[in-house]
Amino acid sequence: PFAGRPMEARDAPAVLAVARGLPKWFTAEGLEDIRRDLGSHEGFVAVRGDRTLGFATSYPLDREVAELSWIGVAEEEHGHGIGTALVAAIAEAARRRGHRFLEVSTVADDVEYAPYAETRRFYRARGFADHRVDSKFYGQGDDRYDRLLLRLPL
């Protein structure tokens, strides 16, 4: 069992520790982006006792759309409903603020990397639908790849 609660400033070190434990998904640049965003994005953490198991953050893109900006669950805790509960908490908070959609971005299907295939399956299984692909959005130079935006109606 685990409990979920709104994220507080004091949770930042534990959230970053969870993210650092997920190198398949978060690069050094991504970790720095998470650290920066924790100061301005709302979020939730999943905890068991004094251990943080996962986190999710969001912010409003506009009046209709909130973005699920970051989500991570300790890899050994995958498959236990933590990510699902975090997405539900973020979605409910966005719905209460009057947003009509929750949007999330990840690498597109044409990127053959198993951890991100798992990520896309996770979002789609929770009701997110493909919304748009932005060509060559991520990366630099010849190492650019497509971004997939998915949306969940609230």
N, C-alpha and C positions, 0 to 999 in steps of 0.2 A: 504494500500500500504506500501511497504518497499523498502529499497535500499540495495544493496550489494556492498561491497568494500573489497579490500585486508586488511587483518588483520595487525595491527601495534602493537608495544610493548605496547603502552598506552591502548590497548584494553584488556589486560590480566585481570584486576580486573572484568570487565563486563563479560568477557567470563567465568571466574570462578564462578561468581554469577549465570549465566544461568545454568551452570553445577550443582552447589549446589542445584538449584531448581528442579533438576531431580533425586531425590533419588532412584527412581525405576530402574534407569539405572546406576548411578554412586555412587560407594561406597567411603568411605574416602580414600582408597588406590587409586582408580581411579582418584579422584580429585587431589591427589598429583602427579599422573602420568601426568595428563593434565597440571598442573602448571609447572612441569619440562619440558614437551615437547613444551610448548609455546615458549620457548627460541630458539628452533632449527627447529621447523616445520613451513612450510608456511601455510597460511590459509586465510579464508574469513569470514567476519561477515555480518549479516543481521541486519539492523537498521531501526528504525522508529523514526524520530526526534533524541533525544539524548538517546534513549533506545535501547540496544542491545537485539535482539530477538533470535538470534541463531549464531552458529559458525560451522566451519568445518576446519580441518587441514589435512595436508598430508606431506609425505616425500618419497623420492625415495628409493625403496628396492634394485633395480639394474637398469640396462639400460632399461629394458623392462617394469618393473612393478613399479608403485607408489602405496603407501598405503594410503587409507583414514584412518587416524589414529584416529581422534575424530570428532564426530558430535553431536550437541545438539541443540534443538529448545525448547524454553520455552513452557511448556505443554499446556498452554492456547492458544498458537499460532499454535498447530498442525493442519494439514489439510488445511493450507492456502498457500501452495506452497513454503514455506521458505526452508524446507529441500531439496526439489527438486531443487531449485535454487542454494543452496549451493553445492550439489553434482555436478550439471552441471558446476559450476565455478571451482571446484576442478578438474573435469575431463578435462575441456578445458585447464587448466594450465598444467596438466600432458601431454596432447596431444601436446601442444606447446613445451614442453621439450623433446619430442620424445619418450615418453613411449607408449607402445602398449596396456597396461592394467592398470586399476585401481582396486586394491584389497582391500577388507575390511573383517575384522573378527568379529564374534559375537558367541554367544553360539549356539550350534547345535540344530537341531529340536527335539532331544530326551530330551532336557531340557524343562519341562513343566512350563513355567513362562510367563504369558500373555504379559508383556511389551517386552520381547525379541521375542515372536511370532510376535508382531507388528513390531519390528525392521526388522525381516527377510522378512516380507511381504513388508515393505517399500523398502528395497534394491531390491528384486526381481521385484517389480512393476516398478523400474527404470532401468531395463535391466541387473542387476547383475545376474549371473548364479552361481549355486553351483560349486565350483572348487575342494574342498577337505575337508575332516573331519579329524582333528587331535584328536585322542582318548585321553581322560583324560588329556587334555592340561591345563585347568584352575583349580585352587584350590589346596588343599593340602590333603594328606592322603586319607581317605575314601570319602572325599568331593570333589573329582576331577570330572570334567565334560568335555565334548567334545567341541572343537572349530570348527566352520564352517568358511571356507574361501570362499568368493564369489568374482567373477571377472566380471568386465565390460570391454568389448573390446572398445578400443578407436580408 
